[in-house]
Amino acid sequence: MTDALTWLASGFDAVQQWLFEAAVQPLMFTLGLGNLLEDGYAATGWLLVGVLQLAVMLAVIAPLEHWRPVEPVRDRAAVRTDMAYSVIHRLGLFRVALFFLVQPLWDALFGALRVHGWHGLQLDALWPGVTDRPLVSLLLYLLVFDFVDYCIHRAQHRFGWWWRLHSLHHSQRQMTLWSDSRNHLLDDLLRSAIIVLVAQAIGVAPGQFVAIVALTQLSENLHHANLRMGFGRLGDRLWISPRFHRRHHAIGIGEPRQGPRRSAFGGCNFGVLLPWWDMLLGTADFARRYDPTGVHDQVEPGRNGHVRDYGRGLWQQQWFGLRRLFGAD
């Protein structure tokens, strides 16, 4: 297994180097960005990962949707909008924004900490021998990030202001493999900022971080798919299935309930890769059902007598999300 991982990493590095030298580096020199070549090389890696992810989505997950769909897809325009979100995320455009808006802040923070003698935890070095076993190290970091993602996801449903952004993700009435990337960009920026902060704090290697992000995103594509599939009684408790996650997206599930405390926590199946955190913390629901998806205020009139419009196109959805955040909608 270690030899196979080494071979795959070497092959990826070779393709990344070729793509950078053949296309990205000349373009950067043309644009006067020669001082950012190191960042350009990293961006080339993310671009290559995104292309590979899109290939897997189209070659593997899309045929599964056609094989056993939960429901016929009637709103093709909404799916095309989700595809636009996926392209933004998978081909590095969102990563570029993250680099300019968030990365300098964390670099400055950890630079100051290193000046004062703190160099991070280097989590995989806490146990003897782990650093010499790349697969074990990868699985350890994967477990940590999955728990962090679970906590973030619960917070997105617990705090009213965050839910007003995150509800865009739940507003898709026709879930497909593309629906994972349907998020408000500010919501994605907040989550990514936390993930990058944790990555720097625990010392995950850049290559491991890329692998963890790629695996997580592909798994999320699968369990958002319009796919009538569970992994069986045991399998559903080892890895999140499309059926398990669809329950999380059911109308009315996981939405902050209005009351004296303004918003009270509810919901189930917040896990991103592993259902273990839901099982340990009492939020797992293994019901064998495929409910309609969406947000209740899309189908039930609110106090003003109208259902909420979450927008049709990408930019309209982003604008409406900001209006919800600031109470204008």
N, C-alpha and C positions, 0 to 999 in steps of 0.2 A: 504493500500500500504506500509506504514511504517513497519507494522508487517511482511508483506511478505518479504521485504528487510532484516529485522532483521533475519528472519528465514533462508533465503538463505545465509546470511553472516555467521551465526552460523554453518550451515552445511558445508560450504566451509572451515571454520577455523578448524572444527573437522577433515575433510579429510586431510587437509594440515598438521595438527599436527601428524596424524597417519602415513602419508607417510614419513614425516621427521624422526620420531622416528624409523620407521620400516626399512627404506632403506637409506635415505640421511645421517643421523647422523652417523650410523656405518661406512658408506663409507668414510666420512670425517675424522673420527678418524683413519681409516686404512691408509689414505693418508697423515696423519700428519697435517690436516687442522683444528684441534680442536679450534684454535684461531679465526676461521671464522664461527662459528656456527650460529651467528645471521644472517650473510649474506646468509648462506646456507638455513636457514629457509625461508628467503625472496625468494631465488631462487626456492625453492620448490613450493611456491605459484605461481610464474610465469610458472613453469613447468605444474602445475595442470591447470592453465588457458589455456595454449597452447593445452593441451590434449582435454579440453572441446571445444575449438574453432575448432580443427580439426574434432571433432565428429559432431559439427553443420554443418561444411562445407560439410562433406561427407553425412550426413543424410538429410540435407535440401537443400543446394544450388546446390549440384551436381545433384540431381533429377530434379530441376528446369531447369538446363542446358539441360538435356536430353528431357525435355518436350517441350521447345520452344527455340531451338538454333537459333542464328543469322546466323550461317554458319557451315558447317561440319568441324570438326577438322581433318586436314590432316597431320600436323606436330606433331606427338605424342612425338617425342624426345624433342622438344622445351617445350612442356607442362611438361614433366618429369623434365626438368631442373628447371622450375618454381616451381614444387613441392619440389625440393631440397632446393630452397630458402625459401619456406614456413616452411619446417622442421627446418631449421637453426634459423628462427625467432621465431617460435611458441614453440619450445621445449627448449628455454632458452639459446641456444648457443650464439646468438648475444647479449643477455642480459648480459652474463658473460663478453664478450668483453667490453661492455659499462661500466660495473662495474669497471673493471681494468683500462680503458683508460680515462674515463670521470668523473665518480663519485668522485674520489679523488680530482680532480681540483675544482669541485663545492663545495665539503665539505670544502675544505680549504678556498675558497672564502667566503662562508657564515659563516664559523667559525670566520674569521677575522671581518666580518661585525657585528656579534653578540658581539664580544669583544668591538666594538666601539658603541654598543647600538642599532643597527638596527636588529630587529628580524623578518623581513618579513612583508608582508601586511596582511596576514590572511583574504583573500578577503571575505569569507562568514561571517566574524564577523563585516563587515562594516554596515550590515543591521540587525536591531534587530529581533531576532527570527529565522533567517535563520539557525544558527548552530544547533537549536533544530529540524530542519526538514531535515533529511538526503537526501530525494529525491530532495527538492528544492536546497539544497547545491550542489548536484551532477549535476543537470541541469545547475546551474550557472557556475560551473567549465567547464562543457562540452561546453558551449557557448564560454567561453574564449579560450579554447584550439582549438576549431574549427576555430576561427578567426586567431589564431596564425598559424595554419596549412595552412589556406588560404594564408596568407602572405608569408610563407615559399614556398608554391607551386608556387606562382607568381614569387618569386625570383629565383626558379629553372629554370624557363623559361625566365627570364629577363636577367640574367647574363650569358654571354657566357661560362665562365669557369665552372659554375655550371650546365649549360645545357649539357656540354660535358660528365658529369657524369650521369645526370638525363635521358639523351636520351636513355640509356640502358633500362629504364623502358618502354619507348615508342616504342622500337624496336620489341616488340612482335607482330607478324603479326596475331597470333591466340590467341586472348584474352580469358582467362577462369577465373574461380574463383581463380586460383592459381597465376594469373599474378600480383596481388597487391604487392607481396613480391619480384618480379623481379626488384631489384635495385642494383646499385653499392654499396658495403658495406661502402665505404667512404661517399657516398651520405646519406645513412641511418645513419651513425655515426654523421654527421653534423646536420641532422634534429633532431635526438634523443637528442643530446647535447643541442640544443635550447629548446626542450620540457621539459627536466629535469631542465634546468635553470629556465624556467618560473614556473614549478611546485614548486620548492623550494622558488621562489620569492613571490608567491601568497599564499603559505601555504596550498596547497592541501594535504589532509590526504593520507597516503600510500594506504589504501583500496580503496578510491575514485579514486586515480590515476590508479590503476590496472583495476578498472571497466571501466574507461573512455578509456584506451588503448584497452581493450578487445572489447568494443562496437564499437569503431572506426575501428578496424581491421576487425571485422566481417562485418560491413557495407561496407567497401572497398572491401572485397571479393565478396559481392553481386553485387556491381555496376561495378566490372571488369568482371563479369561472361559473358559467351557466351550465353546471355539470351535476347531474344526479348521481352522486358518488359519496359513499362513506368508506372507511377503511376497516370496517368490522368492529366488533366489541373491543378487541385488544388494540387494533391499529389506531382507532380513534383516540385512544388514551396514550399513544406514543407520539403521534404527529397530527397536527390539525388537518382535518379533511374539509372539502367543500361544504359538506352537509353541516358540520360543526360550526363553521364560520358563517354560513348563511343564517343560522339561528340568531347570531349576533346582529345581523342586518334586518331582521324581521321588524315590521312596522310597530313602533311603540316600545321596542326592546332597547334598553340602554339609554333612553332619553332622560335628562334630568326632569324629575317630577316637581312641578310647581307646588309650593306650600308655604307654611310659616317660615321655614328656613330658606325660602326662595328657590333653592334647588336641592333635591335629595337624591342620593346616589341610587341607581338601579342598573340592571343589565346583566349580561352573562357573556361568556366566551370571548374574553378580551385578549387571549393569547395570540401571539404572532406566528410562532413556529410550533411551540410545544404546549399542549393542554395542561401540563403539570402545574403551572402556577394557578390556573383556574381551579384545578382539583384541590390544591393545597389551601387556597384562600376562599373556597366556597362559591365560586362564580361559574362553575362548569354546568352546562346543560347539554346532555347527550341525546336529546329528543330526536327520534327518527322521523323528521318532518321537514318540509320545504315550504316555508311560509312566504307570502308576498313581501317584498323588501321596499324600504323607503322610510320616510319620516312622517309621523302621524299628522303634522300640520299641512302636509301635502294633500291629504284626503279628508281631514276633518276641519271645518271652518273654525277659525280662532274667534277671539272676542269681537273682532271687527266684522265678523260674518263672512270672511274670505279665507280661502286656502292660501298658503304661502307659495310664492313663486321663487324657486331657487336659480332660475336663469336657464337659458338654452345653450348659448355658446360659452366658450372658455372665459372671455373677458367679462361678459355679463355676469357669469357665476362669481368671478373674483370681486366685481363691484358690489353685487348683492351681499356677498359675504362680509365685506367691510361695513356695509350699511347695518347688517345684523349685529356685528361686533359693537358698533357704537350706538345701537338702539334706535337707528333711524328707520328700521324696517321690522 
